Amino acid sequence: MQPNLRYPKHPLKGYRLIQQIGGGGFSTVFQAVNTQDHRVAACKVMTLTPKTTQGERKAIDKEMRVHAALKHGNVLEFLTAVIVEPGTESPYVSAIYMLLEFAAGGDLFDKIAPDVGIGEDVAHFYFLQLLSGLTYIHSEGVCHRDLKPENILLDAAGALKISDFGLCSVYKLKDTGRTRLLSERCGSLPYIAPELNTDKAYAAEPIDVWGIGVILFTMIVGNTPWDEPTGRSYEFSRYVSGTFIDDAPWNQLPAPVFSLITGLLTVNPQDRMTLADAFQHSWVLTQSQLASQGPAALAEKLTESLRITGDLDLVDIDLRSYVVTSSLFVSASQAKSHRQSPTPRDDDQIMLSATRGSQFTQSLMLFSQTQGGTRYTPHLTRFWASVAPPELLDIIESALGVLAVGAARVDELNGELRCRIGGLDHRRVPFRGWVIIEPFDTADGSVRSFCVMQRDEGDPISWRRMFKAVVQSQQLAQYVLRRRVRGS
C-alpha cells in the first residue's frame, strides 16, 4: 500500500477500520467501528489492482450479490459494500470493502479443545442452528461449498453464524425449483465431499450435507475424521471399507450420534442423508437442554473442555497474585518515566461498550486486562509471561522453529512486537497468523508481556493445537503465567 493512501471512513457509513482480525489468500478482514453511532462491524477488504482479472471481479460480484440477498438468524448479515476502483483519483486504497455483521463471540472452533471436542449438549445446540441456516441457504437456491470450522462464527449472544460465501454457487431457480449440476472443484480437503475428486459434474446439496457431517464429527471429537476423502488417506480408506467401526474415536461415539454422522457422511451422494432427513433424526429431535439456560450457561458449557484440559488457566488468571503489592499497574507518572504507556483509544472503548454487555462474551473471557486497560480480545489463544517482550519473542520463535512453523518479524506497531507465522498442520492444511506481544509494568517494577496468537487463516482447532504446543514447550513453559490455586 502506498504511504499516502488510506482506508475509507465516510463511504463506509462512518465506519473506520481499526484492527485486522482475519484474512486469507484473497482478502483481509478488519474490525470496524462507527464512532458516531457507537456500532461495530466487520469489513472484508479485497484489494483491486490493474492485474485483477475480469473473472476475479465476477466472482467477487457474485459473492456480494448472493450474500446480500441472504437474511437469516444463522447467516452472517451483509450490511453494505463500497468499491474504490484502481486508477481513480481517490485518496483511498483501491479495493472492494464488504461491511458485515460483527461476530463478537469469535470462532466457534476456537473454543474446542483438540482431540476432546465440546460435548454432545453443545454440539447438539449448534448443529441445530447449522442445520437451520443451511436449510435456508439451500431454499434460496444457493450452495455454500466451503463449510468448515473457520467459516462458523458466533455473535455476541452465542448464536451460530455461517459466513464467507466466496465459493458459493447458485444451483436452483427459486421460482421453478429447477436445479443444475455443478462442476467447479473447490473447498478445503478435510471437509470436501469425495465426489469432488472426480471429473464428473456433481449435485449441489449433498456436498454441503457432507460438510456439516465432518463439522459435527469435529465438534464432538475435536479432530477431523481424515485429512482428505481419497484413497491416499488411511483413515478414509478404512471408513470406505467399513473396518473403521472398531477404531477410536468412532467406537466411542454414542449410537445416535454415530448413526447421524455416518448418514451425513455416506460416500455415495445419491444415498447420502438429506437435510430433511437430518431434521427427522432421533438425535436432532431430542430437546436441547441448553436452549433455555441463557448465554452465560452456554458459554460455560462451550468452554468446559478448555477448563478440563487446563487451557483456560492461561486466559483466566488474577494478575495481582503475581506482583508484590495490591496494585497491578504502576502509576501514570511511573509508567511515563519508564516508557510512554498506550492510552485507550476511542475505538477500543466502542468495541468494549458494544460487546461487554453480553453475558456470553463476558463468560467466554473475551476481555483482557492490558497496560492500556480492559480490551476486547476475541482470541482465547493468549497468555501472559514473566519476561519482557523482546526476550519473549526470541523464546517463541525458538519454540516455533522446533515445530517447523515459519516466523518473520515485522516492524513494531503502537508499541507492540509483531511476528508473522505460518505452516502446515497435521492434516497438511496451511495456517497463517500473528504473534502480537505488548509489555505491561507491574508494581514491583518488573516488565512482563501479554501475548496474543491471532489466527488469520486455517483450521481453528489446528491453530489451538499449535498454540498449546508453543506454551508447553521446553523453551517457553517456565515463563508462562497460569492461574494459581487459592492457598498456594
C-alpha positions as a printed NumPy array, in Angstrom:
array([[  0.   ,   0.   ,   0.   ],
       [  1.33 ,   3.428,  -0.88 ],
       [  2.038,   5.578,   2.202],
       [ -0.331,   8.392,   1.25 ],
       [ -3.303,   6.119,   0.697],
       [ -5.73 ,   5.197,   3.452],
       [ -8.759,   3.08 ,   4.065],
       [-12.071,   4.897,   3.619],
       [-14.193,   6.043,   6.539],
       [-17.127,   8.105,   5.354],
       [-18.014,   5.92 ,   2.309],
       [-18.444,   3.026,   4.753],
       [-21.312,   4.786,   6.544],
       [-18.91 ,   6.35 ,   9.028],
       [-17.088,   3.122,   9.941],
       [-13.316,   3.156,  10.415],
       [-11.093,   0.082,  10.113],
       [ -9.143,  -0.348,  13.343],
       [ -7.605,  -3.815,  13.577],
       [ -7.025,  -6.822,  11.34 ],
       [ -8.828,  -9.879,  12.697],
       [ -8.521, -12.367,   9.856],
       [ -7.774, -12.955,   6.235],
       [ -6.88 , -15.465,   3.579],
       [ -5.25 , -15.586,   0.203],
       [ -7.615, -13.092,  -1.402],
       [ -8.925, -10.872,   1.391],
       [ -8.254,  -9.259,   4.754],
       [-10.852,  -8.852,   7.496],
       [-10.833,  -5.883,   9.884],
       [-12.758,  -4.807,  12.929],
       [-14.615,  -1.604,  12.042],
       [-16.18 ,   0.952,  14.362],
       [-18.591,   3.814,  13.861],
       [-17.551,   6.429,  16.423],
       [-20.705,   8.492,  15.911],
       [-23.222,   5.684,  16.317],
       [-21.067,   3.539,  18.626],
       [-21.556,   0.49 ,  16.43 ],
       [-19.17 ,  -2.257,  15.409],
       [-18.921,  -4.303,  12.222],
       [-16.501,  -6.484,  10.305],
       [-15.056,  -5.319,   6.997],
       [-13.777,  -7.766,   4.4  ],
       [-11.3  ,  -5.989,   2.131],
       [-10.333,  -7.373,  -1.284],
       [ -7.599,  -5.292,  -2.889],
       [ -8.032,  -4.298,  -6.53 ],
       [ -5.101,  -3.742,  -8.865],
       [ -4.747,  -3.299, -12.633],
       [ -3.899,  -7.02 , -12.678],
       [ -7.24 ,  -8.042, -11.139],
       [ -8.927, -10.149, -13.827],
       [-12.494,  -9.924, -15.023],
       [-13.026, -13.447, -13.748],
       [-11.937, -12.43 , -10.255],
       [-14.196,  -9.381, -10.324],
       [-17.096, -11.501, -11.495],
       [-16.572, -13.951,  -8.621],
       [-16.493, -11.133,  -6.053],
       [-19.6  ,  -9.54 ,  -7.541],
       [-21.385, -12.884,  -7.309],
       [-20.339, -13.31 ,  -3.672],
       [-21.704,  -9.875,  -2.752],
       [-24.914, -10.284,  -4.716],
       [-25.685, -13.688,  -3.205],
       [-24.646, -12.815,   0.356],
       [-26.63 ,  -9.557,   0.352],
       [-29.804, -11.478,  -0.515],
       [-29.476, -13.96 ,   2.357],
       [-31.331, -12.901,   5.516],
       [-31.444, -15.454,   8.32 ],
       [-30.561, -15.549,  12.003],
       [-27.835, -18.137,  11.406],
       [-26.249, -16.404,   8.421],
       [-23.765, -13.58 ,   8.969],
       [-25.517, -10.434,   7.735],
       [-24.203,  -8.485,   4.759],
       [-24.583,  -4.757,   5.517],
       [-23.211,  -2.843,   2.535],
       [-20.257,  -2.592,   0.162],
       [-18.068,   0.162,  -1.258],
       [-15.829,  -0.155,  -4.315],
       [-12.773,   2.062,  -4.851],
       [-11.614,   1.379,  -8.399],
       [ -7.892,   1.32 ,  -9.244],
       [ -6.617,   4.208, -11.327],
       [ -9.192,   6.677,  -9.997],
       [ -8.366,   9.969,  -8.323],
       [ -9.046,   8.775,  -4.799],
       [ -7.089,   9.033,  -1.555],
       [ -8.328,   5.582,  -0.569],
       [ -6.822,   2.126,  -1.124],
       [ -8.242,   0.556,  -4.289],
       [-10.357,  -2.301,  -3.026],
       [-13.793,  -3.762,  -2.52 ],
       [-14.966,  -3.157,   1.058],
       [-17.693,  -5.51 ,   2.292],
       [-19.213,  -4.37 ,   5.588],
       [-20.561,  -7.359,   7.527],
       [-22.199,  -8.146,  10.831],
       [-19.548,  -8.39 ,  13.546],
       [-19.419, -11.832,  15.174],
       [-18.343, -10.711,  18.656],
       [-18.259, -14.275,  20.013],
       [-15.415, -15.153,  17.65 ],
       [-14.809, -18.561,  16.12 ],
       [-16.883, -21.425,  17.459],
       [-13.958, -23.786,  16.971],
       [-11.542, -21.532,  18.874],
       [-13.388, -22.807,  21.959],
       [-12.852, -26.517,  21.209],
       [-10.036, -28.435,  22.884],
       [ -8.155, -30.528,  20.292],
       [ -8.969, -34.245,  20.473],
       [-11.557, -33.553,  23.204],
       [-14.449, -31.71 ,  21.499],
       [-17.241, -29.709,  23.098],
       [-19.555, -32.449,  24.302],
       [-22.885, -33.675,  22.966],
       [-25.067, -30.964,  24.524],
       [-23.198, -28.075,  22.942],
       [-22.681, -29.917,  19.653],
       [-26.418, -30.64 ,  19.515],
       [-27.266, -26.995,  20.269],
       [-25.07 , -25.662,  17.462],
       [-25.797, -28.422,  14.969],
       [-29.486, -27.48 ,  15.087],
       [-28.542, -23.898,  14.189],
       [-26.193, -25.08 ,  11.449],
       [-28.988, -27.211,  10.002],
       [-31.411, -24.292,  10.173],
       [-29.057, -21.854,   8.473],
       [-28.032, -24.274,   5.739],
       [-31.627, -25.305,   5.033],
       [-32.477, -21.643,   4.494],
       [-29.443, -21.137,   2.228],
       [-30.489, -24.104,   0.087],
       [-34.081, -22.836,  -0.014],
       [-32.694, -19.712,  -1.676],
       [-31.073, -21.876,  -4.355],
       [-27.543, -21.37 ,  -3.013],
       [-24.88 , -23.966,  -2.244],
       [-22.156, -22.77 ,   0.163],
       [-19.408, -25.216,  -0.949],
       [-16.896, -24.202,   1.723],
       [-18.385, -25.239,   5.054],
       [-15.528, -25.624,   7.538],
       [-14.732, -24.514,  11.105],
       [-13.18 , -21.159,  10.215],
       [-16.447, -20.164,   8.494],
       [-18.572, -20.91 ,  11.574],
       [-18.757, -17.845,  13.841],
       [-20.656, -16.778,  16.966],
       [-22.395, -13.473,  17.658],
       [-22.447, -11.606,  20.985],
       [-25.36 , -13.733,  22.222],
       [-23.728, -17.033,  21.222],
       [-25.811, -17.668,  18.081],
       [-24.101, -19.54 ,  15.236],
       [-23.408, -17.595,  12.036],
       [-22.466, -19.159,   8.696],
       [-20.002, -16.876,   6.924],
       [-17.871, -16.474,   3.771],
       [-19.771, -17.052,   0.559],
       [-16.721, -16.636,  -1.677],
       [-17.068, -20.13 ,  -3.18 ],
       [-20.865, -20.323,  -3.233],
       [-22.876, -21.204,  -6.308],
       [-26.496, -20.693,  -7.334],
       [-27.747, -24.104,  -8.368],
       [-31.543, -23.748,  -8.225],
       [-34.165, -21.353,  -9.565],
       [-36.498, -20.421,  -6.718],
       [-39.486, -19.802,  -8.982],
       [-39.441, -23.164, -10.758],
       [-37.319, -25.309,  -8.482],
       [-35.196, -26.297, -11.459],
       [-31.677, -27.336, -10.449],
       [-28.378, -27.73 , -12.232],
       [-25.279, -29.813, -11.581],
       [-22.034, -28.081, -10.611],
       [-18.566, -28.74 , -11.985],
       [-16.071, -26.424, -10.257],
       [-13.682, -28.087,  -7.805],
       [-13.306, -26.09 ,  -4.595],
       [-13.263, -26.348,  -0.816],
       [-10.84 , -27.484,   1.897],
       [ -9.566, -31.064,   1.758],
       [-10.663, -32.397,   5.165],
       [-14.202, -31.086,   4.555],
       [-14.895, -31.608,   0.848],
       [-17.117, -34.448,  -0.334],
       [-15.495, -37.407,  -2.133],
       [-17.419, -36.795,  -5.378],
       [-15.363, -33.644,  -5.885],
       [-12.332, -35.862,  -6.521],
       [-13.726, -36.971,  -9.892],
       [-14.135, -35.081, -13.158],
       [-17.887, -35.602, -13.184],
       [-20.475, -32.887, -12.5  ],
       [-21.999, -33.151,  -9.027],
       [-25.249, -32.344,  -7.234],
       [-25.018, -29.236,  -5.05 ],
       [-26.901, -30.057,  -1.853],
       [-25.119, -33.328,  -0.969],
       [-21.699, -31.671,  -0.801],
       [-22.924, -29.225,   1.868],
       [-24.521, -32.143,   3.739],
       [-21.137, -33.881,   3.746],
       [-19.519, -30.687,   5.055],
       [-21.816, -30.438,   8.081],
       [-21.218, -34.118,   8.77 ],
       [-17.488, -33.508,   9.076],
       [-18.183, -30.402,  11.194],
       [-20.44 , -32.388,  13.575],
       [-17.764, -35.07 ,  13.951],
       [-15.16 , -32.372,  14.644],
       [-17.336, -30.652,  17.254],
       [-17.798, -33.881,  19.204],
       [-14.345, -35.417,  18.761],
       [-12.099, -32.358,  18.476],
       [-10.483, -33.502,  15.23 ],
       [-11.444, -34.152,  11.631],
       [-12.068, -37.805,  10.656],
       [ -9.416, -37.736,   7.882],
       [ -7.051, -35.416,   6.043],
       [ -8.788, -35.894,   2.685],
       [-11.604, -38.113,   1.374],
       [ -9.429, -40.08 ,  -1.065],
       [ -7.625, -43.399,  -1.227],
       [ -4.447, -41.598,  -0.176],
       [ -5.888, -41.249,   3.325],
       [ -5.519, -44.324,   5.552],
       [ -8.414, -43.2  ,   7.776],
       [-10.767, -42.561,   4.852],
       [ -9.843, -45.878,   3.228],
       [-10.802, -47.688,   6.447],
       [-14.043, -45.687,   6.531],
       [-14.966, -46.71 ,   2.969],
       [-14.123, -50.359,   3.648],
       [-16.232, -50.404,   6.812],
       [-13.323, -51.509,   9.014],
       [-13.382, -48.168,  10.874],
       [-16.171, -49.229,  13.238],
       [-13.773, -50.561,  15.865],
       [-11.354, -47.638,  15.51 ],
       [-11.142, -44.798,  18.014],
       [-12.823, -42.362,  18.188],
       [-15.615, -43.876,  16.074],
       [-16.13 , -46.709,  18.571],
       [-16.558, -44.149,  21.364],
       [-19.447, -42.256,  19.734],
       [-22.944, -42.805,  21.189],
       [-25.117, -44.856,  18.84 ],
       [-27.474, -41.99 ,  17.819],
       [-24.526, -39.679,  17.044],
       [-22.751, -42.441,  15.114],
       [-25.914, -43.096,  13.1  ],
       [-26.357, -39.427,  12.188],
       [-22.728, -38.774,  11.274],
       [-22.408, -41.859,   9.103],
       [-25.681, -40.943,   7.402],
       [-24.371, -37.474,   6.597],
       [-21.048, -38.986,   5.508],
       [-22.46 , -41.637,   3.184],
       [-19.922, -41.863,   0.368],
       [-22.454, -42.221,  -2.458],
       [-24.167, -38.807,  -2.733],
       [-27.363, -40.394,  -4.06 ],
       [-27.695, -42.414,  -0.857],
       [-26.492, -39.642,   1.458],
       [-28.846, -38.276,   4.076],
       [-30.596, -35.011,   3.11 ],
       [-31.093, -32.014,   5.355],
       [-34.748, -33.011,   5.722],
       [-33.634, -36.491,   6.789],
       [-31.265, -34.96 ,   9.334],
       [-34.063, -32.881,  10.846],
       [-36.056, -36.081,  11.412],
       [-33.185, -37.988,  13.003],
       [-33.794, -39.035,  16.614],
       [-30.676, -37.253,  17.917],
       [-31.694, -33.987,  16.255],
       [-35.275, -34.288,  17.537],
       [-34.038, -34.552,  21.121],
       [-34.955, -31.384,  23.009],
       [-31.967, -29.108,  23.61 ],
       [-31.164, -28.664,  27.289],
       [-29.082, -25.547,  26.591],
       [-31.624, -23.555,  24.602],
       [-33.446, -22.354,  27.712],
       [-30.475, -21.861,  30.043],
       [-29.21 , -18.498,  28.814],
       [-25.948, -17.235,  27.272],
       [-23.836, -17.485,  30.445],
       [-24.638, -21.189,  30.846],
       [-23.961, -21.724,  27.143],
       [-20.536, -20.095,  27.403],
       [-19.769, -22.185,  30.487],
       [-20.588, -25.418,  28.669],
       [-18.837, -24.33 ,  25.488],
       [-15.528, -23.786,  27.279],
       [-15.843, -26.783,  29.606],
       [-13.319, -28.866,  27.67 ],
       [-10.811, -25.995,  27.776],
       [-11.175, -25.825,  31.553],
       [-10.735, -29.579,  31.928],
       [ -7.576, -29.564,  29.817],
       [ -6.222, -26.535,  31.699],
       [ -6.184, -24.293,  28.62 ],
       [ -8.223, -21.588,  30.357],
       [ -5.671, -21.41 ,  33.154],
       [ -3.678, -19.265,  30.72 ],
       [ -6.563, -16.903,  29.996],
       [ -8.42 , -16.553,  33.281],
       [ -5.706, -15.535,  35.749],
       [ -5.531, -12.991,  38.549],
       [ -2.523, -10.892,  37.625],
       [ -2.471,  -9.32 ,  41.096],
       [ -1.201, -12.589,  42.51 ],
       [  1.986, -12.209,  40.508],
       [  3.057,  -8.836,  41.966],
       [  4.211,  -7.76 ,  45.404],
       [  1.593,  -5.07 ,  46.005],
       [ -2.16 ,  -4.883,  45.561],
       [ -1.948,  -2.601,  42.529],
       [ -1.326,  -4.333,  39.222],
       [ -0.085,  -1.42 ,  37.18 ],
       [  2.348,   1.317,  38.051],
       [  1.125,   4.891,  38.355],
       [  0.861,   7.129,  35.321],
       [  3.989,   9.069,  36.335],
       [  5.993,   5.872,  36.842],
       [  4.875,   4.479,  33.523],
       [  5.803,   7.684,  31.741],
       [  9.275,   7.64 ,  33.238],
       [  9.774,   4.067,  32.008],
       [  8.012,   4.271,  28.653],
       [  5.052,   6.016,  27.099],
       [  2.104,   3.898,  28.129],
       [ -0.59 ,   3.435,  25.484],
       [ -3.813,   5.317,  26.064],
       [ -7.104,   3.538,  25.368],
       [ -8.407,   4.688,  22.001],
       [-11.978,   5.729,  21.338],
       [-12.097,   2.722,  19.021],
       [-11.248,   0.353,  21.89 ],
       [-13.901,   1.915,  24.117],
       [-16.535,   1.468,  21.424],
       [-15.573,  -2.18 ,  20.954],
       [-15.749,  -2.656,  24.7  ],
       [-19.125,  -0.992,  25.198],
       [-20.625,  -2.78 ,  22.196],
       [-19.61 ,  -6.255,  23.364],
       [-19.092,  -6.222,  27.116],
       [-22.799,  -6.   ,  27.866],
       [-23.154,  -9.548,  26.567],
       [-23.238, -12.259,  29.228],
       [-21.952, -14.64 ,  26.574],
       [-18.802, -12.697,  25.663],
       [-18.075, -11.899,  29.308],
       [-18.439, -15.544,  30.312],
       [-16.137, -16.526,  27.446],
       [-13.467, -14.223,  28.915],
       [-13.135, -12.261,  25.686],
       [-11.695,  -9.302,  27.603],
       [ -8.095,  -8.837,  28.691],
       [ -6.531,  -6.505,  31.229],
       [ -3.602,  -4.864,  29.419],
       [ -1.359,  -1.869,  30.049],
       [ -3.955,   0.388,  28.414],
       [ -6.881,  -1.051,  30.364],
       [ -9.583,  -3.616,  29.635],
       [ -9.65 ,  -4.649,  25.988],
       [-11.947,  -6.783,  23.856],
       [ -9.812,  -9.766,  22.805],
       [-11.8  , -12.415,  20.917],
       [ -8.918, -14.898,  20.72 ],
       [ -8.584, -17.421,  23.566],
       [ -5.111, -18.294,  22.245],
       [ -3.39 , -15.771,  24.507],
       [ -1.243, -15.722,  27.632],
       [  0.834, -13.584,  29.994],
       [  4.551, -14.18 ,  30.511],
       [  7.065, -13.22 ,  33.186],
       [  9.646, -11.867,  30.732],
       [  9.801,  -8.663,  28.686],
       [  8.57 ,  -8.658,  25.054],
       [ 11.952,  -8.825,  23.256],
       [ 13.016, -11.875,  25.245],
       [  9.585, -13.482,  24.903],
       [  9.598, -13.116,  21.122],
       [ 13.027, -14.761,  20.924],
       [ 11.73 , -17.678,  23.013],
       [  8.553, -18.064,  20.933],
       [ 10.499, -18.045,  17.673],
       [ 12.742, -20.8  ,  19.064],
       [  9.713, -22.894,  20.051],
       [  8.07 , -22.351,  16.662],
       [ 11.262, -23.452,  14.923],
       [ 11.138, -26.802,  16.699],
       [  7.538, -27.185,  15.461],
       [  8.598, -26.353,  11.873],
       [  6.46 , -23.201,  11.9  ],
       [  7.903, -20.31 ,   9.908],
       [  8.244, -16.887,  11.547],
       [  9.087, -13.443,  10.188],
       [  9.23 , -10.304,  12.305],
       [  7.626,  -7.107,  11.078],
       [  8.027,  -3.505,  12.195],
       [  6.852,  -2.607,  15.685],
       [  3.358,  -1.109,  15.7  ],
       [  1.866,   1.005,  18.53 ],
       [  4.41 ,  -0.366,  20.984],
       [  3.645,  -3.994,  20.038],
       [  6.156,  -6.549,  18.778],
       [  4.667,  -8.483,  15.879],
       [  5.682, -11.637,  14.081],
       [  4.009, -13.247,  11.069],
       [  3.87 , -17.039,  11.353],
       [  2.664, -19.856,   9.136],
       [  2.989, -23.534,   8.334],
       [  1.1  , -26.76 ,   7.726],
       [ -0.989, -28.546,  10.335],
       [ -1.003, -32.308,  10.941],
       [ -3.522, -32.64 ,   8.094],
       [ -1.193, -30.694,   5.745],
       [ -3.66 , -27.765,   5.688],
       [ -1.936, -24.334,   5.614],
       [ -2.353, -21.919,   8.503],
       [ -1.208, -18.325,   8.96 ],
       [ -1.457, -15.756,  11.683],
       [  0.308, -13.396,  14.036],
       [  2.195, -13.373,  17.298],
       [  1.479,  -9.991,  18.928],
       [  3.267,  -9.042,  22.144],
       [  2.936,  -5.932,  24.272],
       [  4.505,  -5.011,  27.616],
       [  2.89 ,  -4.323,  30.942],
       [  4.573,  -2.872,  34.024],
       [  3.879,  -4.405,  37.419],
       [  4.003,  -2.629,  40.732],
       [  7.22 ,  -4.434,  41.722],
       [  8.992,  -2.63 ,  38.873],
       [  9.339,  -5.599,  36.525],
       [  8.301,  -5.637,  32.87 ],
       [  6.229,  -8.562,  31.686],
       [  4.379,  -9.466,  28.499],
       [  0.892, -10.043,  27.188],
       [  0.839, -12.211,  24.04 ],
       [ -1.955, -12.978,  21.595],
       [ -1.516, -15.617,  18.91 ],
       [ -4.077, -14.498,  16.338],
       [ -5.12 , -16.855,  13.537],
       [ -5.857, -15.36 ,  10.136],
       [ -6.213, -18.463,   8.024],
       [ -6.522, -22.197,   8.629],
       [ -8.335, -24.618,  10.928],
       [ -9.001, -23.041,  14.38 ],
       [ -8.52 , -26.387,  16.15 ],
       [ -5.139, -26.909,  14.474],
       [ -4.193, -23.364,  15.478],
       [ -5.102, -24.115,  19.089],
       [ -3.074, -27.327,  18.936],
       [ -0.052, -25.36 ,  17.726],
       [ -0.612, -22.667,  20.382],
       [ -0.676, -25.259,  23.145],
       [  2.497, -26.887,  21.856],
       [  4.227, -23.495,  22.   ],
       [  3.151, -22.574,  25.553],
       [  4.024, -26.07 ,  26.805],
       [  7.368, -26.149,  25.013],
       [ 10.602, -26.615,  26.907],
       [ 11.677, -23.137,  25.836],
       [  8.579, -21.234,  26.998],
       [  6.663, -23.171,  29.676],
       [  8.632, -21.851,  32.662],
       [  7.8  , -18.217,  31.771],
       [  4.036, -18.602,  31.168],
       [  1.816, -17.227,  33.949],
       [ -1.034, -19.503,  34.966],
       [ -3.996, -19.376,  37.306],
       [ -2.835, -20.029,  40.841],
       [ -4.881, -22.307,  43.047],
       [ -6.154, -20.447,  46.097],
       [ -3.943, -21.055,  49.082],
       [ -0.868, -21.966,  47.028]])
